[in-house]
Structures are given as structure tokens and as C-alpha cells.
Amino acid sequence: MLARPPSRVPRGDGVKDLSGWGRYPRLSGPLGTARDMGPAATATATMPGVTARGLGRSYGDAAIGRDNTIDATGLNRMQSFDPQTGILAVEAGVPLADIIATFLPQGYFPCAVPGTRFVTVGGMIASDVHGKNQHIHGTFGDHVAWLMLALPDGRVMRCSPHEHADLFKATIGGMGLTGTILSAGFRLKQVETGWIRQTTHVARNLSEAVTLLSQTANATYTVAWIDVLARGASLGRSLILEGEHATADDLPWGDVKFPPSTNGRLAVPMDMPGWLLNGMTVRAFNELYYRTGARKAGQTTTVPWDSYFFPLDGIAHWNRIYGRRGFVQHQCVIPMAQAEGVVSDILERISSHGAGSFLAVLKRLAPGSGLMSFPMEGLTLALDMPFSDGLMPLLAEIDALVVAADGRLYLAKDATQSRDTFAAGYLNLDLFRQLRNDIGATGRMASKLSERLGL
């Protein structure tokens, strides 16, 4: 399907300060707001060095245009839903939160969700987000039936696994560098309730955590919270949370089948002072969190959907905890054969450095489907670390370990990796570059991330 967009352009909002959720780096540039798909397509064809931006929840510089940025949150209309196939068609700026609020009470839930519901459909496709069930049900891109893509030459193309399949595969996980996603259709799955049956397992060290992740691999959802500051015999001690969608029969009599969200009632009102987040305070928090979770070892409880899938959404502006300088989220994936040894080495270095993290997550992954998708068969470790003068050398050490193990870093989280690290991890990079060149996207569809990594 080919179409020519109208000649309208987005309303210019002027030069704005822009950053990702990590608030590092902090940049600025022209920001234009597209209220519907026509202006978004026109901007893609006429603005140099442009990329689209949703709710700003990628952590680094991926959603900041090299020269221009399109605010796509105005593309916020749901278009149709087919209950027979479960296919929901929406514009690319529709937030995941709106989809869940609308369809969960009707018994439908997305097949894959990231760790926050405050993301747009376009962003989820561009990042090919994954959740706690990726090892079984794949990434969000695995459930996309089709998408409408505005190209730099003015065309709007419908892409799917059967239509312009190469472009479709490159757009899934392509970080918005093949064009601007205007709308998409993707599958929802049926669920009986909005509750999750959560079973807590305790691992005394990293080896036990890896074993438990393997033993729970048949669970629909599984994730490990890991104490990055534990040392010695307790290195890598973890809480593994196994989850399944609860059925109506699992609920006590009188429970609401589809509870509304209770997240967001708390908020961090200001940037926390830098001295507040240090090795001692993080160590104390991790100790309390681990011991509290350990009391639930072997227990199965029924928890609401939002607290299981999106625990950090319960605190508005939680990124302010890391202070004015911001933080870096580093997420790598290591092939399974070397995963335990490399993750152990990473944790040793972080613990010795004292760069503690409230959020440290370990999960199993299966291969992704997009040309530039992050997942591969292995273990993924995600870490939040407050920005400091000594952080960059530590990250360079960690990146060297990842490269030596044939792993890679998640582009939606990245703010710091080098071009060499990037090229070593993404083996389809030459194919991606060639496709971008063939559709005229090279130099036209460009973000601060693509400029930094030489795309």
C-alpha cells in the first residue's frame, strides 16, 4: 500500500531541553508536535536528521533527533479491534497504559510488555521491547501483524511479515531509523482476570539464581531481582519471581476480577541530593528488600497486574532518586555458555566500585525476531547506576567483558557504549545499513544515538 501524505507539517514547539528517562545525557534541539499521521509523514520527508519521540522512556539518547525531533504523542487514537483475531489497530502514539485500561476489563492483555506502561506503541516496536515472558512468547515485535511506515522519500508503506518483509523486520527493533511508525496492528491475548499468581524463590548466590531461572523456564513469567552489592559467598543473591495469569477460580470469593491500577499514588517531588544515594544506603535498601522477600520463599500469592509487571510505575518521577546528574541504565545479554561467569565478573566489579543500584534485574532470553533486536539466547542483566565521574571507566570495563563473551547492549537503554562495542554485538549491522541506504534513510532518519554509534 502506497500513499502520499498531505503537505502539512507539525507545529513547531521551538528548541527544547531533551533527555531520556535516565536524564543523561541532557541535550537540546528543535521539537515539533504532530497531531495526526499526515504531518508526521510530511516531517519525515522534509526534516533532516529527524527521529520520532514518544513518552521519553528510552533511557539514553535514542529518542532525540540529530537535528529535529517529532513529538508523536499526538498520534493517540485507537482505530479498531477484532475480538476474533485479537488484533488491535492503533496510531503509534497510543500509550500502553491506555490500552491496558481499555482492554484489560474486557479480558484482553498485551502479549508482551516492558517494565513500564508509560510507553507508546511506536516506541515498543522501534525498541522491540521484551518482558518477563520473552523466553517463551518472544518480544513485542513477534506479535505485530502490520505497521504503517513513513519513509524519508515521502511514501507511506504498509509493512508486515508478508508485505515489504525486509523493511518490516528492520523496523522491529530498528530504533526509528527506517522511518516514522504511524500506526500498527498487534495481537492481544485473552485473560480471565487482572491478577497474577506470584511464587517467590530465594537464591543465596548467583549460581543458585541461574539454576532457579532454568528450573522456572516453563513458567509464563519469570524474573530475578539481584543484590548487586552482595559480596563473597552471597555474590548475586537474588529473589526470583515466577508468575502466571490467575484464573477466576484462583480468586477468593468477592475479589474484583479486573482491579484498576493503584500505581502512581506516590511521587518523588524533587531531585534527591547526590550524597543520599551511596554504597551504604543502597546496601541497606538491598538488605531490607532481600530479607523481606526471603520471608516469602516458596509462597504463592495473588498480586494485581500493575504491581507485578510495572512496580516502578508506583512511584511517579522515580528517576529523580538519582539526583540532578541522572543515571545510566546498562543492559547486556550474554550467551548462555558464558553467562554465569561473565555476570559474576560484572557483579564483582560493581560491588568493588560501590556503584550500587536499587534496580538490578536478571532474566533468561530467547532470540529476537527483528534484524536489530536485542535478545539472544542467554541471560540479560539490567543495572541502574547513578552518573559519576568514575562511572565511565567502570562501564568500559563491563563492555569489554560483554564483547569478549559475544554479547551485546540494549539500544533502548544505552547512553554510553562505543562504536566498537556496538559493531561487535550487532552482527546484522551491515544489512541494516544497506537497507537504510536503499530507502534513503541514511543521514535523514538520524538520532543522537545513531550519530554516536556511526549509523
Disulfide bonds with the S-S distance in Angstrom:
none
